[in-house]
């Protein structure tokens, strides 16, 4: 480079204008790793990390925040209007001008916030960001939030190389199925196991992974509600698939009427059956089992079978699952802690944010260069360059023949190749 340093705008524009090329470059590093047998394609782990967007919390709004702002503005407007009405004769012209200016300023903000409310109602979104419209306020850890993008990543266990990444602006609950599908396509096989944490524990995603023929292992979340006596938790009720009924720890059978009920959880609507028995009301264990006066009610989701299958896999392969964190956190530890990459540097839209592929490309190349002998790599790239030159030369000759025989101009040739 001879000391040549590109201007920061040059770098920023390059990242912004070439997201597809950057993704292709990342996939080239995965292909390079495959060529040297650095991808095991048997055990993988998936997770996400939040990278802050170029949008402050101040410029991110949700319905509750907008209501608070509008209530404050209405209060101030009433205060200023009352002041003008009560002291109209006592105020000097400059003082009136100052108050009118404040009223005008608050009215301007009110119109702006009302337009945000209208946008949220029309789009069905729950947030709006004014600097980077695709960024969202997400929980980073505990109850700490940042306006950020959520980067989904799939990492191979053999050498902790990233095989896939995807920039999203949503939480993890609906991300697993899509990442499993992409991993299957990249690896060209479904014969692998993917490990995830409890944030990905969603019935529809288990069902999708099952249909893809991929085995997933997802940590089981803690039970949200317990029975008065833990011995009567749902986990201690046995289900008979043939009879489509539950047997409780007291030996009573809970049956269903066969109807499906719909239960809304956030934006998701789950389909489930209800199981109950009249024996509850006369059961001596009633108070230990439930606080519901009508008796115990068990809800079984339509995805219960794949959820239970995951539970069995986790219980049978605890040592295997313990590897998840060491596999998937490795790239994040390097990228965020060692290299200090905590931010999305490109501005506006998720498409431009996909330029984070450069950092995953750098990570993969660094790992590959550290694992493979440098002389072997040089020989590989020399052979690759030789074949690339041959292909370019062959393509150039074909173009020359087309120009002379069919009298196609170079401009028309480019239009034919790249319409």
Secondary structure, 3 states (H helix, E strand, C coil): CCCCCCCHHHHHHHHHHCHHHHHHHHHHHHHHHHHCCCCCCCEEEEEEEEEECCCCHHHEEEHHHHHHHHHHHHHHHHHHHHHHHHCCCCCCHHHHHHHHHHHHHHHHHHHHHHHHHHHHHHHCCCEEECCCCCCEEEEEECCEEEEEEEEEEEEECCCCCEEEEEEECCCHHHCHHHHHHHHHHHHCCCCCEEEECHHHCCHHHHHHHHHHCCEEEECCCCCCCCCCCHHHCHHHCEEECCCCEEECCCCCEEECCCCCEEEEECCEEEEEEEEECHHHHHCCCHHHHCCCCCCCCEEEECCHHHHHHHHHHHHHCHHHHCCHHHHHHHHHHHHHHHCCCCECCCCCCHHHHHHHHHHHHHHHHHHHHHHCCHHHHHHHHHHHHHHHHHHHHHHHHHHHHHHHHCCCCHHHHHHHHCC
